[in-house]
Amino acid sequence: MIHLKRSSSYILLLAFSGFIFAACSPVSTPPGPDMAAGVYIQSGYEFYRWEEGLALMIWFDRAKSSACSSSSSTSDPVFVLRCHALTRSDVRFDWLLETEDGVTANFSIDGQSFDLDGGKLFLISTSSGEAEVVQIKRNLSSVRPEADSIIEFSLDDPVIQEFIQDSSETELAVRALAAFFSHLHAGEYDQAVGLYGGTFDIMIDHNPEINPDDHATLFRNACTVNGAQCLEIKSVILDEQASPTEFKFAVEFKNEDGSLFELGPCCGATETEQPPQSVFIYTVAKSATDDYVVLEMPIYIP
């Protein structure tokens, strides 16, 4: 059963185009979209854009997985997109989109039809154990089928942002994680110390001449002398919630030019023996002072 409200949408990545010839006259295959899909914090997104103008976005909570398949034929020139998503609480819902021209479409979620004139952005909440859909009117013309574009657009929209950040404890943990690395990157080591709850043992071993209690200077040397990669975060995905106030996040970092940071093989190993790593797990937990702190140090390159 679907409870209809009013609101928003999702995203994925693919491209479909081509021509099929039947009988004696050429027939164009129904148009397919550029697509993008992913997870931000713990919400999943899907986005579809047709060159002809149609665009549709979906966001859903507690994302675990999603998948889509498409079909078309010359005898029935309709592009059909069938998708489903599964949440961490094992709630599944399906959606179906059919279009002949990449401008208009029939769209349904779990068999419930939606008039896209009422909005092409959908927010799907599953906290009740079933899909609750909110449909919203939004201008999606500026959104590209790319993660950065989708997330930037969504975080600039108060309604979508509230949906994504619905779990207040998770959001507080993410903010602490982002602020920690932002302060380190900016050289604001005193502020970074307040967001760190891990050990200083390695930093102390690397800097025997520094007072072990001078944590800000230890971080300064780690970032500027010892090889710690004090980079800003590129993306964050909730990997595991160990307790109501302890979270593990899968984190990607960005280089100074904005490109994805990758940690290459170490100590003479080949890329086959030690493939480059771009995703790193960081734990954020609530401290004795009721603040969220990061428990792992920045990545080190020897």
HELIX and SHEET records of a PDB file:
HELIX    1   1 LEU A  116  GLY A  118  5                                   3    
HELIX    2   2 ALA A  147  LEU A  155  1                                   9    
HELIX    3   3 PRO A  158  ILE A  164  1                                   7    
HELIX    4   4 SER A  168  HIS A  185  1                                  18    
HELIX    5   5 TYR A  189  VAL A  193  1                                   5    
HELIX    6   6 ASP A  201  HIS A  206  1                                   6    
HELIX    7   7 HIS A  215  THR A  224  1                                  10    
SHEET    1   A 6 HIS A   3  LEU A   4  0                                        
SHEET    2   A 6 GLU A 132  ILE A 136  1                                        
SHEET    3   A 6 LEU A 121  SER A 125 -1                                        
SHEET    4   A 6 ALA A  55  PHE A  60  1                                        
SHEET    5   A 6 SER A  43  ARG A  49 -1                                        
SHEET    6   A 6 ASP A  34  TYR A  40 -1                                        
SHEET    1   B 2 PHE A  19  ALA A  22  0                                        
SHEET    2   B 2 SER A  25  SER A  28 -1                                        
SHEET    1   C 5 ALA A  63  SER A  71  0                                        
SHEET    2   C 5 PHE A  79  THR A  87 -1                                        
SHEET    3   C 5 ARG A  92  THR A  99 -1                                        
SHEET    4   C 5 ASN A 106  ILE A 109 -1                                        
SHEET    5   C 5 GLN A 112  PHE A 114 -1                                        
SHEET    1   D 2 ALA A 228  GLN A 229  0                                        
SHEET    2   D 2 ILE A 299  TYR A 300 -1                                        
SHEET    1   E 4 GLU A 232  SER A 243  0                                        
SHEET    2   E 4 GLU A 246  LYS A 254 -1                                        
SHEET    3   E 4 PHE A 280  LYS A 286 -1                                        
SHEET    4   E 4 TYR A 292  VAL A 294 -1                                        
END                                                                             
